[in-house]
Amino acid sequence: MYTFSEPQNTACFTCDHVINKKRPILSVTHDAEDGSWQFMCGHDDHDESNAKVVSLKQITEIDNTINALSNMPLGCGADRESGNDEWQGYRLSE
Ligand SMILES: [Zn+2]
């Protein structure tokens, strides 16, 4: 399943925990300025070596539940407690 309006090869940001499936995606943001998506594990223990760039298609293959956020507007984010919980949306601060 792929429900994002952006092309499937659109670059997005994630962390190696998500790519390696060591942790679920728990924090998603949609940047207001450049429209970029970030799909993070939600932990605070990242440095530059953890940052990865993948395509939106790859992210939906890692976790197809993130298709539920494909209509999330620019300047918004969503968190969830675990991979089985509902997303809680919020506005990103300017
Ligand atoms: Zn991570």
PDB file of the backbone (N, CA, C, O) and the ligand in Angstrom, with CONECT records:
HET     ZN  A 101       1
ATOM      1  N   MET A   1       0.858  -1.195   0.000  1.00  0.00           N
ATOM      2  CA  MET A   1       0.000   0.000   0.000  1.00  0.00           C
ATOM      3  C   MET A   1       0.891   1.241   0.000  1.00  0.00           C
ATOM      4  O   MET A   1       1.918   1.282   0.677  1.00  0.00           O
ATOM      5  N   TYR A   2       0.485   2.242  -0.761  1.00  0.00           N
ATOM      6  CA  TYR A   2       1.214   3.512  -0.800  1.00  0.00           C
ATOM      7  C   TYR A   2       0.207   4.617  -1.061  1.00  0.00           C
ATOM      8  O   TYR A   2      -0.338   4.701  -2.162  1.00  0.00           O
ATOM      9  N   THR A   3      -0.056   5.479  -0.063  1.00  0.00           N
ATOM     10  CA  THR A   3      -1.115   6.481  -0.201  1.00  0.00           C
ATOM     11  C   THR A   3      -0.595   7.914  -0.164  1.00  0.00           C
ATOM     12  O   THR A   3      -1.388   8.855  -0.184  1.00  0.00           O
ATOM     13  N   PHE A   4       0.728   8.094  -0.111  1.00  0.00           N
ATOM     14  CA  PHE A   4       1.260   9.455  -0.114  1.00  0.00           C
ATOM     15  C   PHE A   4       1.054  10.100  -1.480  1.00  0.00           C
ATOM     16  O   PHE A   4       1.088   9.421  -2.506  1.00  0.00           O
ATOM     17  N   SER A   5       0.841  11.417  -1.487  1.00  0.00           N
ATOM     18  CA  SER A   5       0.653  12.116  -2.757  1.00  0.00           C
ATOM     19  C   SER A   5       1.995  12.390  -3.437  1.00  0.00           C
ATOM     20  O   SER A   5       2.041  12.599  -4.649  1.00  0.00           O
ATOM     21  N   GLU A   6       3.076  12.392  -2.673  1.00  0.00           N
ATOM     22  CA  GLU A   6       4.404  12.607  -3.252  1.00  0.00           C
ATOM     23  C   GLU A   6       4.841  11.365  -4.038  1.00  0.00           C
ATOM     24  O   GLU A   6       4.383  10.258  -3.755  1.00  0.00           O
ATOM     25  N   PRO A   7       5.738  11.552  -5.034  1.00  0.00           N
ATOM     26  CA  PRO A   7       6.263  10.392  -5.756  1.00  0.00           C
ATOM     27  C   PRO A   7       6.932   9.393  -4.811  1.00  0.00           C
ATOM     28  O   PRO A   7       7.458   9.765  -3.762  1.00  0.00           O
ATOM     29  N   GLN A   8       6.902   8.121  -5.204  1.00  0.00           N
ATOM     30  CA  GLN A   8       7.428   7.074  -4.331  1.00  0.00           C
ATOM     31  C   GLN A   8       8.921   7.219  -4.073  1.00  0.00           C
ATOM     32  O   GLN A   8       9.422   6.735  -3.058  1.00  0.00           O
ATOM     33  N   ASN A   9       9.641   7.882  -4.985  1.00  0.00           N
ATOM     34  CA  ASN A   9      11.087   8.016  -4.804  1.00  0.00           C
ATOM     35  C   ASN A   9      11.466   9.298  -4.060  1.00  0.00           C
ATOM     36  O   ASN A   9      12.643   9.656  -4.021  1.00  0.00           O
ATOM     37  N   THR A  10      10.487   9.997  -3.467  1.00  0.00           N
ATOM     38  CA  THR A  10      10.778  11.204  -2.699  1.00  0.00           C
ATOM     39  C   THR A  10      11.663  10.859  -1.500  1.00  0.00           C
ATOM     40  O   THR A  10      11.364   9.937  -0.742  1.00  0.00           O
ATOM     41  N   ALA A  11      12.748  11.604  -1.340  1.00  0.00           N
ATOM     42  CA  ALA A  11      13.654  11.348  -0.218  1.00  0.00           C
ATOM     43  C   ALA A  11      13.013  11.796   1.090  1.00  0.00           C
ATOM     44  O   ALA A  11      12.339  12.825   1.138  1.00  0.00           O
ATOM     45  N   CYS A  12      13.224  11.027   2.140  1.00  0.00           N
ATOM     46  CA  CYS A  12      12.761  11.412   3.468  1.00  0.00           C
ATOM     47  C   CYS A  12      13.817  10.981   4.475  1.00  0.00           C
ATOM     48  O   CYS A  12      14.730  10.217   4.161  1.00  0.00           O
ATOM     49  N   PHE A  13      13.670  11.486   5.678  1.00  0.00           N
ATOM     50  CA  PHE A  13      14.686  11.262   6.710  1.00  0.00           C
ATOM     51  C   PHE A  13      14.201  10.250   7.739  1.00  0.00           C
ATOM     52  O   PHE A  13      13.031  10.235   8.122  1.00  0.00           O
ATOM     53  N   THR A  14      15.116   9.418   8.169  1.00  0.00           N
ATOM     54  CA  THR A  14      14.786   8.448   9.209  1.00  0.00           C
ATOM     55  C   THR A  14      16.058   8.147   9.998  1.00  0.00           C
ATOM     56  O   THR A  14      17.069   8.828   9.827  1.00  0.00           O
ATOM     57  N   CYS A  15      16.014   7.142  10.853  1.00  0.00           N
ATOM     58  CA  CYS A  15      17.209   6.760  11.613  1.00  0.00           C
ATOM     59  C   CYS A  15      17.498   5.279  11.387  1.00  0.00           C
ATOM     60  O   CYS A  15      16.637   4.528  10.929  1.00  0.00           O
ATOM     61  N   ASP A  16      18.714   4.875  11.715  1.00  0.00           N
ATOM     62  CA  ASP A  16      19.094   3.482  11.450  1.00  0.00           C
ATOM     63  C   ASP A  16      18.299   2.503  12.310  1.00  0.00           C
ATOM     64  O   ASP A  16      18.164   1.337  11.941  1.00  0.00           O
ATOM     65  N   HIS A  17      17.765   2.960  13.462  1.00  0.00           N
ATOM     66  CA  HIS A  17      16.927   2.066  14.277  1.00  0.00           C
ATOM     67  C   HIS A  17      15.693   1.627  13.504  1.00  0.00           C
ATOM     68  O   HIS A  17      15.267   0.476  13.590  1.00  0.00           O
ATOM     69  N   VAL A  18      15.120   2.569  12.742  1.00  0.00           N
ATOM     70  CA  VAL A  18      13.925   2.265  11.954  1.00  0.00           C
ATOM     71  C   VAL A  18      14.292   1.361  10.776  1.00  0.00           C
ATOM     72  O   VAL A  18      13.610   0.373  10.505  1.00  0.00           O
ATOM     73  N   ILE A  19      15.384   1.711  10.075  1.00  0.00           N
ATOM     74  CA  ILE A  19      15.785   0.919   8.906  1.00  0.00           C
ATOM     75  C   ILE A  19      16.108  -0.514   9.309  1.00  0.00           C
ATOM     76  O   ILE A  19      15.757  -1.462   8.606  1.00  0.00           O
ATOM     77  N   ASN A  20      16.780  -0.661  10.446  1.00  0.00           N
ATOM     78  CA  ASN A  20      17.155  -2.000  10.908  1.00  0.00           C
ATOM     79  C   ASN A  20      16.031  -2.699  11.657  1.00  0.00           C
ATOM     80  O   ASN A  20      16.188  -3.828  12.123  1.00  0.00           O
ATOM     81  N   LYS A  21      14.901  -2.021  11.768  1.00  0.00           N
ATOM     82  CA  LYS A  21      13.713  -2.550  12.467  1.00  0.00           C
ATOM     83  C   LYS A  21      14.027  -2.914  13.908  1.00  0.00           C
ATOM     84  O   LYS A  21      13.438  -3.837  14.469  1.00  0.00           O
ATOM     85  N   LYS A  22      14.968  -2.175  14.506  1.00  0.00           N
ATOM     86  CA  LYS A  22      15.250  -2.373  15.931  1.00  0.00           C
ATOM     87  C   LYS A  22      14.214  -1.662  16.781  1.00  0.00           C
ATOM     88  O   LYS A  22      13.930  -2.072  17.907  1.00  0.00           O
ATOM     89  N   ARG A  23      13.645  -0.580  16.225  1.00  0.00           N
ATOM     90  CA  ARG A  23      12.614   0.169  16.933  1.00  0.00           C
ATOM     91  C   ARG A  23      11.525   0.536  15.938  1.00  0.00           C
ATOM     92  O   ARG A  23      11.812   0.693  14.752  1.00  0.00           O
ATOM     93  N   PRO A  24      10.252   0.681  16.399  1.00  0.00           N
ATOM     94  CA  PRO A  24       9.173   1.119  15.500  1.00  0.00           C
ATOM     95  C   PRO A  24       9.258   2.622  15.238  1.00  0.00           C
ATOM     96  O   PRO A  24       9.922   3.349  15.977  1.00  0.00           O
ATOM     97  N   ILE A  25       8.591   3.077  14.196  1.00  0.00           N
ATOM     98  CA  ILE A  25       8.447   4.516  13.939  1.00  0.00           C
ATOM     99  C   ILE A  25       7.408   5.057  14.918  1.00  0.00           C
ATOM    100  O   ILE A  25       6.252   4.634  14.906  1.00  0.00           O
ATOM    101  N   LEU A  26       7.833   6.006  15.772  1.00  0.00           N
ATOM    102  CA  LEU A  26       6.914   6.552  16.779  1.00  0.00           C
ATOM    103  C   LEU A  26       6.771   8.056  16.655  1.00  0.00           C
ATOM    104  O   LEU A  26       5.946   8.648  17.351  1.00  0.00           O
ATOM    105  N   SER A  27       7.549   8.695  15.789  1.00  0.00           N
ATOM    106  CA  SER A  27       7.504  10.160  15.671  1.00  0.00           C
ATOM    107  C   SER A  27       7.665  10.544  14.207  1.00  0.00           C
ATOM    108  O   SER A  27       8.677  10.234  13.578  1.00  0.00           O
ATOM    109  N   VAL A  28       6.648  11.225  13.670  1.00  0.00           N
ATOM    110  CA  VAL A  28       6.654  11.632  12.262  1.00  0.00           C
ATOM    111  C   VAL A  28       6.422  13.130  12.187  1.00  0.00           C
ATOM    112  O   VAL A  28       5.542  13.657  12.868  1.00  0.00           O
ATOM    113  N   THR A  29       7.204  13.824  11.365  1.00  0.00           N
ATOM    114  CA  THR A  29       6.971  15.246  11.142  1.00  0.00           C
ATOM    115  C   THR A  29       6.970  15.535   9.648  1.00  0.00           C
ATOM    116  O   THR A  29       7.607  14.839   8.857  1.00  0.00           O
ATOM    117  N   HIS A  30       6.222  16.600   9.281  1.00  0.00           N
ATOM    118  CA  HIS A  30       6.106  17.041   7.885  1.00  0.00           C
ATOM    119  C   HIS A  30       6.487  18.523   7.869  1.00  0.00           C
ATOM    120  O   HIS A  30       5.692  19.376   8.263  1.00  0.00           O
ATOM    121  N   ASP A  31       7.682  18.819   7.420  1.00  0.00           N
ATOM    122  CA  ASP A  31       8.259  20.153   7.558  1.00  0.00           C
ATOM    123  C   ASP A  31       7.483  21.206   6.770  1.00  0.00           C
ATOM    124  O   ASP A  31       7.133  20.998   5.608  1.00  0.00           O
ATOM    125  N   ALA A  32       7.218  22.349   7.429  1.00  0.00           N
ATOM    126  CA  ALA A  32       6.440  23.405   6.792  1.00  0.00           C
ATOM    127  C   ALA A  32       7.219  24.108   5.691  1.00  0.00           C
ATOM    128  O   ALA A  32       6.619  24.577   4.724  1.00  0.00           O
ATOM    129  N   GLU A  33       8.534  24.193   5.812  1.00  0.00           N
ATOM    130  CA  GLU A  33       9.315  25.000   4.868  1.00  0.00           C
ATOM    131  C   GLU A  33       9.658  24.245   3.599  1.00  0.00           C
ATOM    132  O   GLU A  33       9.454  24.762   2.500  1.00  0.00           O
ATOM    133  N   ASP A  34      10.174  23.035   3.727  1.00  0.00           N
ATOM    134  CA  ASP A  34      10.604  22.309   2.523  1.00  0.00           C
ATOM    135  C   ASP A  34       9.760  21.081   2.219  1.00  0.00           C
ATOM    136  O   ASP A  34      10.030  20.369   1.252  1.00  0.00           O
ATOM    137  N   GLY A  35       8.736  20.822   3.039  1.00  0.00           N
ATOM    138  CA  GLY A  35       7.841  19.699   2.761  1.00  0.00           C
ATOM    139  C   GLY A  35       8.424  18.341   3.054  1.00  0.00           C
ATOM    140  O   GLY A  35       7.822  17.322   2.713  1.00  0.00           O
ATOM    141  N   SER A  36       9.602  18.303   3.689  1.00  0.00           N
ATOM    142  CA  SER A  36      10.246  17.006   3.923  1.00  0.00           C
ATOM    143  C   SER A  36       9.550  16.242   5.054  1.00  0.00           C
ATOM    144  O   SER A  36       9.042  16.825   6.011  1.00  0.00           O
ATOM    145  N   TRP A  37       9.550  14.933   4.905  1.00  0.00           N
ATOM    146  CA  TRP A  37       9.012  14.028   5.923  1.00  0.00           C
ATOM    147  C   TRP A  37      10.165  13.444   6.741  1.00  0.00           C
ATOM    148  O   TRP A  37      11.242  13.154   6.218  1.00  0.00           O
ATOM    149  N   GLN A  38       9.902  13.281   8.049  1.00  0.00           N
ATOM    150  CA  GLN A  38      10.855  12.589   8.924  1.00  0.00           C
ATOM    151  C   GLN A  38      10.116  11.478   9.652  1.00  0.00           C
ATOM    152  O   GLN A  38       9.025  11.685  10.182  1.00  0.00           O
ATOM    153  N   PHE A  39      10.718  10.304   9.671  1.00  0.00           N
ATOM    154  CA  PHE A  39      10.119   9.137  10.325  1.00  0.00           C
ATOM    155  C   PHE A  39      11.129   8.591  11.321  1.00  0.00           C
ATOM    156  O   PHE A  39      12.059   7.878  10.942  1.00  0.00           O
ATOM    157  N   MET A  40      10.946   8.926  12.598  1.00  0.00           N
ATOM    158  CA  MET A  40      11.958   8.614  13.596  1.00  0.00           C
ATOM    159  C   MET A  40      11.407   7.634  14.630  1.00  0.00           C
ATOM    160  O   MET A  40      10.197   7.458  14.771  1.00  0.00           O
ATOM    161  N   CYS A  41      12.345   6.998  15.353  1.00  0.00           N
ATOM    162  CA  CYS A  41      11.949   6.067  16.411  1.00  0.00           C
ATOM    163  C   CYS A  41      11.475   6.794  17.659  1.00  0.00           C
ATOM    164  O   CYS A  41      10.849   6.193  18.532  1.00  0.00           O
ATOM    165  N   GLY A  42      11.774   8.095  17.747  1.00  0.00           N
ATOM    166  CA  GLY A  42      11.273   8.877  18.872  1.00  0.00           C
ATOM    167  C   GLY A  42      12.182   8.916  20.083  1.00  0.00           C
ATOM    168  O   GLY A  42      11.851   9.576  21.068  1.00  0.00           O
ATOM    169  N   HIS A  43      13.315   8.233  20.046  1.00  0.00           N
ATOM    170  CA  HIS A  43      14.266   8.291  21.159  1.00  0.00           C
ATOM    171  C   HIS A  43      15.154   9.537  21.027  1.00  0.00           C
ATOM    172  O   HIS A  43      15.235  10.150  19.962  1.00  0.00           O
ATOM    173  N   ASP A  44      15.812   9.891  22.128  1.00  0.00           N
ATOM    174  CA  ASP A  44      16.641  11.101  22.143  1.00  0.00           C
ATOM    175  C   ASP A  44      18.130  10.798  22.002  1.00  0.00           C
ATOM    176  O   ASP A  44      18.961  11.679  22.222  1.00  0.00           O
ATOM    177  N   ASP A  45      18.474   9.577  21.644  1.00  0.00           N
ATOM    178  CA  ASP A  45      19.885   9.179  21.688  1.00  0.00           C
ATOM    179  C   ASP A  45      20.537   9.160  20.299  1.00  0.00           C
ATOM    180  O   ASP A  45      21.359   8.291  20.007  1.00  0.00           O
ATOM    181  N   HIS A  46      20.168  10.118  19.450  1.00  0.00           N
ATOM    182  CA  HIS A  46      20.707  10.114  18.084  1.00  0.00           C
ATOM    183  C   HIS A  46      21.868  11.084  17.912  1.00  0.00           C
ATOM    184  O   HIS A  46      21.905  12.149  18.529  1.00  0.00           O
ATOM    185  N   ASP A  47      22.817  10.693  17.059  1.00  0.00           N
ATOM    186  CA  ASP A  47      23.770  11.661  16.536  1.00  0.00           C
ATOM    187  C   ASP A  47      23.768  11.518  15.018  1.00  0.00           C
ATOM    188  O   ASP A  47      22.950  10.787  14.459  1.00  0.00           O
ATOM    189  N   GLU A  48      24.681  12.213  14.358  1.00  0.00           N
ATOM    190  CA  GLU A  48      24.650  12.228  12.891  1.00  0.00           C
ATOM    191  C   GLU A  48      24.776  10.844  12.279  1.00  0.00           C
ATOM    192  O   GLU A  48      24.238  10.585  11.203  1.00  0.00           O
ATOM    193  N   SER A  49      25.488   9.952  12.962  1.00  0.00           N
ATOM    194  CA  SER A  49      25.699   8.617  12.388  1.00  0.00           C
ATOM    195  C   SER A  49      24.410   7.812  12.327  1.00  0.00           C
ATOM    196  O   SER A  49      24.325   6.843  11.573  1.00  0.00           O
ATOM    197  N   ASN A  50      23.405   8.197  13.107  1.00  0.00           N
ATOM    198  CA  ASN A  50      22.128   7.491  13.088  1.00  0.00           C
ATOM    199  C   ASN A  50      21.200   7.978  11.982  1.00  0.00           C
ATOM    200  O   ASN A  50      20.225   7.304  11.652  1.00  0.00           O
ATOM    201  N   ALA A  51      21.496   9.147  11.404  1.00  0.00           N
ATOM    202  CA  ALA A  51      20.593   9.746  10.415  1.00  0.00           C
ATOM    203  C   ALA A  51      20.716   9.024   9.071  1.00  0.00           C
ATOM    204  O   ALA A  51      21.822   8.770   8.594  1.00  0.00           O
ATOM    205  N   LYS A  52      19.582   8.700   8.472  1.00  0.00           N
ATOM    206  CA  LYS A  52      19.555   8.005   7.181  1.00  0.00           C
ATOM    207  C   LYS A  52      18.543   8.672   6.260  1.00  0.00           C
ATOM    208  O   LYS A  52      17.558   9.252   6.716  1.00  0.00           O
ATOM    209  N   VAL A  53      18.798   8.583   4.958  1.00  0.00           N
ATOM    210  CA  VAL A  53      17.863   9.077   3.953  1.00  0.00           C
ATOM    211  C   VAL A  53      17.368   7.885   3.143  1.00  0.00           C
ATOM    212  O   VAL A  53      18.162   7.099   2.626  1.00  0.00           O
ATOM    213  N   VAL A  54      16.061   7.763   3.040  1.00  0.00           N
ATOM    214  CA  VAL A  54      15.457   6.693   2.243  1.00  0.00           C
ATOM    215  C   VAL A  54      14.322   7.299   1.427  1.00  0.00           C
ATOM    216  O   VAL A  54      14.040   8.491   1.550  1.00  0.00           O
ATOM    217  N   SER A  55      13.675   6.500   0.605  1.00  0.00           N
ATOM    218  CA  SER A  55      12.521   6.983  -0.161  1.00  0.00           C
ATOM    219  C   SER A  55      11.242   6.747   0.635  1.00  0.00           C
ATOM    220  O   SER A  55      11.192   5.894   1.522  1.00  0.00           O
ATOM    221  N   LEU A  56      10.209   7.521   0.300  1.00  0.00           N
ATOM    222  CA  LEU A  56       8.910   7.310   0.949  1.00  0.00           C
ATOM    223  C   LEU A  56       8.417   5.880   0.725  1.00  0.00           C
ATOM    224  O   LEU A  56       7.828   5.271   1.618  1.00  0.00           O
ATOM    225  N   LYS A  57       8.662   5.353  -0.469  1.00  0.00           N
ATOM    226  CA  LYS A  57       8.255   3.974  -0.744  1.00  0.00           C
ATOM    227  C   LYS A  57       8.908   2.996   0.232  1.00  0.00           C
ATOM    228  O   LYS A  57       8.258   2.078   0.733  1.00  0.00           O
ATOM    229  N   GLN A  58      10.213   3.205   0.500  1.00  0.00           N
ATOM    230  CA  GLN A  58      10.906   2.314   1.434  1.00  0.00           C
ATOM    231  C   GLN A  58      10.309   2.391   2.835  1.00  0.00           C
ATOM    232  O   GLN A  58      10.190   1.382   3.531  1.00  0.00           O
ATOM    233  N   ILE A  59       9.933   3.616   3.240  1.00  0.00           N
ATOM    234  CA  ILE A  59       9.348   3.759   4.572  1.00  0.00           C
ATOM    235  C   ILE A  59       8.028   2.993   4.673  1.00  0.00           C
ATOM    236  O   ILE A  59       7.758   2.344   5.684  1.00  0.00           O
ATOM    237  N   THR A  60       7.206   3.071   3.620  1.00  0.00           N
ATOM    238  CA  THR A  60       5.934   2.339   3.683  1.00  0.00           C
ATOM    239  C   THR A  60       6.167   0.830   3.652  1.00  0.00           C
ATOM    240  O   THR A  60       5.328   0.062   4.121  1.00  0.00           O
ATOM    241  N   GLU A  61       7.301   0.405   3.102  1.00  0.00           N
ATOM    242  CA  GLU A  61       7.614  -1.030   3.116  1.00  0.00           C
ATOM    243  C   GLU A  61       8.114  -1.467   4.486  1.00  0.00           C
ATOM    244  O   GLU A  61       7.875  -2.598   4.909  1.00  0.00           O
ATOM    245  N   ILE A  62       8.812  -0.565   5.180  1.00  0.00           N
ATOM    246  CA  ILE A  62       9.271  -0.872   6.537  1.00  0.00           C
ATOM    247  C   ILE A  62       8.076  -0.966   7.482  1.00  0.00           C
ATOM    248  O   ILE A  62       8.004  -1.865   8.320  1.00  0.00           O
ATOM    249  N   ASP A  63       7.132  -0.019   7.336  1.00  0.00           N
ATOM    250  CA  ASP A  63       5.951   0.009   8.210  1.00  0.00           C
ATOM    251  C   ASP A  63       4.781   0.597   7.431  1.00  0.00           C
ATOM    252  O   ASP A  63       4.695   1.814   7.269  1.00  0.00           O
ATOM    253  N   ASN A  64       3.886  -0.248   6.951  1.00  0.00           N
ATOM    254  CA  ASN A  64       2.804   0.288   6.113  1.00  0.00           C
ATOM    255  C   ASN A  64       1.746   1.030   6.913  1.00  0.00           C
ATOM    256  O   ASN A  64       0.862   1.643   6.316  1.00  0.00           O
ATOM    257  N   THR A  65       1.799   0.998   8.267  1.00  0.00           N
ATOM    258  CA  THR A  65       0.811   1.763   9.042  1.00  0.00           C
ATOM    259  C   THR A  65       1.041   3.263   8.917  1.00  0.00           C
ATOM    260  O   THR A  65       0.150   4.046   9.246  1.00  0.00           O
ATOM    261  N   ILE A  66       2.226   3.685   8.446  1.00  0.00           N
ATOM    262  CA  ILE A  66       2.451   5.125   8.325  1.00  0.00           C
ATOM    263  C   ILE A  66       1.686   5.714   7.137  1.00  0.00           C
ATOM    264  O   ILE A  66       1.627   6.935   6.994  1.00  0.00           O
ATOM    265  N   ASN A  67       1.103   4.876   6.290  1.00  0.00           N
ATOM    266  CA  ASN A  67       0.213   5.393   5.257  1.00  0.00           C
ATOM    267  C   ASN A  67      -0.964   6.167   5.864  1.00  0.00           C
ATOM    268  O   ASN A  67      -1.565   7.013   5.201  1.00  0.00           O
ATOM    269  N   ALA A  68      -1.285   5.875   7.121  1.00  0.00           N
ATOM    270  CA  ALA A  68      -2.376   6.592   7.803  1.00  0.00           C
ATOM    271  C   ALA A  68      -2.070   8.076   7.931  1.00  0.00           C
ATOM    272  O   ALA A  68      -2.982   8.874   8.147  1.00  0.00           O
ATOM    273  N   LEU A  69      -0.796   8.464   7.802  1.00  0.00           N
ATOM    274  CA  LEU A  69      -0.396   9.861   7.960  1.00  0.00           C
ATOM    275  C   LEU A  69      -0.161  10.560   6.617  1.00  0.00           C
ATOM    276  O   LEU A  69       0.306  11.699   6.592  1.00  0.00           O
ATOM    277  N   SER A  70      -0.472   9.908   5.524  1.00  0.00           N
ATOM    278  CA  SER A  70      -0.087  10.449   4.218  1.00  0.00           C
ATOM    279  C   SER A  70      -0.772  11.774   3.902  1.00  0.00           C
ATOM    280  O   SER A  70      -0.283  12.537   3.069  1.00  0.00           O
ATOM    281  N   ASN A  71      -1.899  12.059   4.556  1.00  0.00           N
ATOM    282  CA  ASN A  71      -2.596  13.342   4.318  1.00  0.00           C
ATOM    283  C   ASN A  71      -2.246  14.398   5.356  1.00  0.00           C
ATOM    284  O   ASN A  71      -2.846  15.473   5.371  1.00  0.00           O
ATOM    285  N   MET A  72      -1.289  14.107   6.219  1.00  0.00           N
ATOM    286  CA  MET A  72      -0.936  15.066   7.264  1.00  0.00           C
ATOM    287  C   MET A  72      -0.374  16.342   6.630  1.00  0.00           C
ATOM    288  O   MET A  72       0.568  16.273   5.841  1.00  0.00           O
ATOM    289  N   PRO A  73      -0.945  17.510   6.967  1.00  0.00           N
ATOM    290  CA  PRO A  73      -0.517  18.750   6.303  1.00  0.00           C
ATOM    291  C   PRO A  73       0.910  19.138   6.658  1.00  0.00           C
ATOM    292  O   PRO A  73       1.489  18.646   7.627  1.00  0.00           O
ATOM    293  N   LEU A  74       1.453  20.025   5.852  1.00  0.00           N
ATOM    294  CA  LEU A  74       2.742  20.646   6.153  1.00  0.00           C
ATOM    295  C   LEU A  74       2.671  21.318   7.520  1.00  0.00           C
ATOM    296  O   LEU A  74       1.629  21.849   7.904  1.00  0.00           O
ATOM    297  N   GLY A  75       3.779  21.291   8.249  1.00  0.00           N
ATOM    298  CA  GLY A  75       3.832  21.978   9.532  1.00  0.00           C
ATOM    299  C   GLY A  75       3.184  21.205  10.658  1.00  0.00           C
ATOM    300  O   GLY A  75       2.886  21.765  11.713  1.00  0.00           O
ATOM    301  N   CYS A  76       2.963  19.910  10.436  1.00  0.00           N
ATOM    302  CA  CYS A  76       2.343  19.081  11.467  1.00  0.00           C
ATOM    303  C   CYS A  76       3.233  17.887  11.797  1.00  0.00           C
ATOM    304  O   CYS A  76       4.098  17.493  11.015  1.00  0.00           O
ATOM    305  N   GLY A  77       2.996  17.329  12.972  1.00  0.00           N
ATOM    306  CA  GLY A  77       3.687  16.129  13.385  1.00  0.00           C
ATOM    307  C   GLY A  77       2.709  15.180  14.034  1.00  0.00           C
ATOM    308  O   GLY A  77       1.567  15.545  14.315  1.00  0.00           O
ATOM    309  N   ALA A  78       3.160  13.948  14.273  1.00  0.00           N
ATOM    310  CA  ALA A  78       2.324  12.960  14.961  1.00  0.00           C
ATOM    311  C   ALA A  78       3.231  12.011  15.729  1.00  0.00           C
ATOM    312  O   ALA A  78       4.296  11.615  15.254  1.00  0.00           O
ATOM    313  N   ASP A  79       2.779  11.656  16.936  1.00  0.00           N
ATOM    314  CA  ASP A  79       3.497  10.705  17.775  1.00  0.00           C
ATOM    315  C   ASP A  79       2.555   9.563  18.142  1.00  0.00           C
ATOM    316  O   ASP A  79       1.334   9.708  18.088  1.00  0.00           O
ATOM    317  N   ARG A  80       3.129   8.445  18.510  1.00  0.00           N
ATOM    318  CA  ARG A  80       2.342   7.358  19.088  1.00  0.00           C
ATOM    319  C   ARG A  80       3.185   6.666  20.137  1.00  0.00           C
ATOM    320  O   ARG A  80       4.415   6.718  20.101  1.00  0.00           O
ATOM    321  N   GLU A  81       2.499   6.007  21.088  1.00  0.00           N
ATOM    322  CA  GLU A  81       3.192   5.383  22.224  1.00  0.00           C
ATOM    323  C   GLU A  81       3.917   4.110  21.807  1.00  0.00           C
ATOM    324  O   GLU A  81       4.989   3.800  22.327  1.00  0.00           O
ATOM    325  N   SER A  82       3.331   3.379  20.874  1.00  0.00           N
ATOM    326  CA  SER A  82       3.947   2.142  20.396  1.00  0.00           C
ATOM    327  C   SER A  82       3.482   1.914  18.971  1.00  0.00           C
ATOM    328  O   SER A  82       2.630   2.646  18.467  1.00  0.00           O
ATOM    329  N   GLY A  83       4.028   0.919  18.331  1.00  0.00           N
ATOM    330  CA  GLY A  83       3.651   0.621  16.961  1.00  0.00           C
ATOM    331  C   GLY A  83       2.204   0.209  16.797  1.00  0.00           C
ATOM    332  O   GLY A  83       1.694   0.175  15.677  1.00  0.00           O
ATOM    333  N   ASN A  84       1.532  -0.105  17.896  1.00  0.00           N
ATOM    334  CA  ASN A  84       0.128  -0.522  17.826  1.00  0.00           C
ATOM    335  C   ASN A  84      -0.839   0.571  18.237  1.00  0.00           C
ATOM    336  O   ASN A  84      -2.053   0.376  18.163  1.00  0.00           O
ATOM    337  N   ASP A  85      -0.323   1.732  18.675  1.00  0.00           N
ATOM    338  CA  ASP A  85      -1.198   2.794  19.167  1.00  0.00           C
ATOM    339  C   ASP A  85      -1.623   3.737  18.052  1.00  0.00           C
ATOM    340  O   ASP A  85      -1.048   3.749  16.964  1.00  0.00           O
ATOM    341  N   GLU A  86      -2.662   4.538  18.360  1.00  0.00           N
ATOM    342  CA  GLU A  86      -3.142   5.551  17.425  1.00  0.00           C
ATOM    343  C   GLU A  86      -2.164   6.717  17.388  1.00  0.00           C
ATOM    344  O   GLU A  86      -1.507   7.028  18.381  1.00  0.00           O
ATOM    345  N   TRP A  87      -2.079   7.359  16.223  1.00  0.00           N
ATOM    346  CA  TRP A  87      -1.265   8.569  16.090  1.00  0.00           C
ATOM    347  C   TRP A  87      -1.961   9.746  16.760  1.00  0.00           C
ATOM    348  O   TRP A  87      -3.176   9.914  16.655  1.00  0.00           O
ATOM    349  N   GLN A  88      -1.165  10.555  17.447  1.00  0.00           N
ATOM    350  CA  GLN A  88      -1.653  11.793  18.067  1.00  0.00           C
ATOM    351  C   GLN A  88      -1.015  12.963  17.334  1.00  0.00           C
ATOM    352  O   GLN A  88       0.193  13.178  17.434  1.00  0.00           O
ATOM    353  N   GLY A  89      -1.813  13.709  16.606  1.00  0.00           N
ATOM    354  CA  GLY A  89      -1.294  14.795  15.792  1.00  0.00           C
ATOM    355  C   GLY A  89      -1.095  16.073  16.584  1.00  0.00           C
ATOM    356  O   GLY A  89      -1.746  16.293  17.605  1.00  0.00           O
ATOM    357  N   TYR A  90      -0.199  16.905  16.109  1.00  0.00           N
ATOM    358  CA  TYR A  90       0.044  18.214  16.734  1.00  0.00           C
ATOM    359  C   TYR A  90       0.635  19.131  15.690  1.00  0.00           C
ATOM    360  O   TYR A  90       1.073  18.683  14.630  1.00  0.00           O
ATOM    361  N   ARG A  91       0.648  20.444  15.998  1.00  0.00           N
ATOM    362  CA  ARG A  91       1.252  21.443  15.127  1.00  0.00           C
ATOM    363  C   ARG A  91       2.703  21.633  15.503  1.00  0.00           C
ATOM    364  O   ARG A  91       3.021  21.770  16.685  1.00  0.00           O
ATOM    365  N   LEU A  92       3.590  21.645  14.526  1.00  0.00           N
ATOM    366  CA  LEU A  92       4.993  21.950  14.807  1.00  0.00           C
ATOM    367  C   LEU A  92       5.114  23.425  15.168  1.00  0.00           C
ATOM    368  O   LEU A  92       4.440  24.273  14.583  1.00  0.00           O
ATOM    369  N   SER A  93       5.983  23.727  16.142  1.00  0.00           N
ATOM    370  CA  SER A  93       6.201  25.129  16.477  1.00  0.00           C
ATOM    371  C   SER A  93       7.035  25.779  15.385  1.00  0.00           C
ATOM    372  O   SER A  93       7.854  25.120  14.743  1.00  0.00           O
ATOM    373  N   GLU A  94       6.828  27.053  15.180  1.00  0.00           N
ATOM    374  CA  GLU A  94       7.492  27.771  14.090  1.00  0.00           C
ATOM    375  C   GLU A  94       8.987  27.872  14.357  1.00  0.00           C
ATOM    376  O   GLU A  94       9.721  28.444  13.550  1.00  0.00           O
TER     377      GLU A  94
HETATM  378 ZN    ZN A 101      16.288   6.110  16.080  1.00  0.00          ZN2+
END
